[in-house]
Amino acid sequence: MDPRPDHVSSSRRAFVRFLVTSPLWAGGIFSSAFGPAFGAGKGSDVEGGLDLPDTERLIESVDEALNVFDLQAVARHKLPPAHYGQIATGAGSGRIMDRNRQAFDFFGIEARRVVGVAQIDPSVELFGARMPYPLMLAPAGSHKMADPAGELATARGAANRDATMILSTFTSTGIEDVAQARGKPVWYQLYPSSEWRVTRALVKRAEAAGSPAIVCTVDGVGGARREVFERWRRNDTRDCTACHTETAAGDRDPFRTAPMFAGLDTAGIGQLGPAIDWDFIRRLRDETDRKLLIKGILTAADAELAVQAGVDGIVVSNHGGRQFDSGISTIEVLSEIVDAVNGRVPVLVDSGFRRGTDMFKAIALGATAVCVGRPYLWGLAAFGEAGVATALKLMQTEFDAAMRHAGTLTTGQIDRTRIRRL
């Protein structure tokens, strides 16, 4: 936990938030005045950075990365304001992103000694498939904003670490090509359309590409006012048509330009969003024979309703803080959701995971696996395919160390007796 007094830590975070929301920051004035590492998160668990001296340089190769925040620093340096802002910022003032990180400090891992941990098995089984680590790639749209190879580089990086990849509806590369780059089918994340025929077409395309699971995101119900991102975007003076696809009419609406909608009549459609209800989930359940997960659950009550609706899995998620500045982190509600599900379906979790110790705490609280988004996007922006693989490897290596220190030889031994609520 932060050893500084609460008022000092709070003031520091407020200062960081002021800088990030400042037009001067987005325009590069602060970063040019204080050096490229300023505010970049260089080596620090605080994503706003400021913890290291100005003399600390950016890493120049993936081999130099000590943690995923080293990759974040390079991504911040390389990407234009709108692209980095899209990856880095959250809903409202962004306080929920702070909470997502801070809440891991509410739990401590008990160290056990003289156990004999030379050989450990960090693998887990999910839907009958064995994964080498309980670490997956969460869905994120438009990877080409981070690297020209986009999802193809991400898929190859995931293949390097044998990690399961969940592909976004708003991927900048079609699912067929991504699966080929991954070397095996990928899971498909679904944003339901306001027209059932379009939603059904997306599901059938994913099925045809071999996707073993459909992950339906249900937290886009109230819109997301991303204030910090809007400030970053206003200070990006580039011509957006250089990297954003447009229709002949100048339309950049992803429902008309994203590859997954190619060949579909998308006139007048949008996200189903606020209209999603349990009848829709049951209809989706009846439509596909693939595993169906629901992503965005944050309460035990909704977890119970999801199981009753026939889903095969739950993803506890606040969308990485991008949808609603609620003040509740996923690690805080994970155990009550696991208890409500009571082993009937697997529970996955995302939002704020940056360390192998974060992963360990989630598995101890009952999650089957952890999904990460920003860390691999930082890696993608920093060093392409190799950066994605490195982000995953760093967290996997940290998870190995946590298992050994806790005296756990297998993931099955990681339970609530291994952690303490602080």
Summary of the structure (lengths in Angstrom):
residues: 422
radius of gyration: 20.7
end to end distance: 9.9
largest distance: 68.5
contacts: 1453
relative contact order: 0.17
helix: 47%
strand: 12%
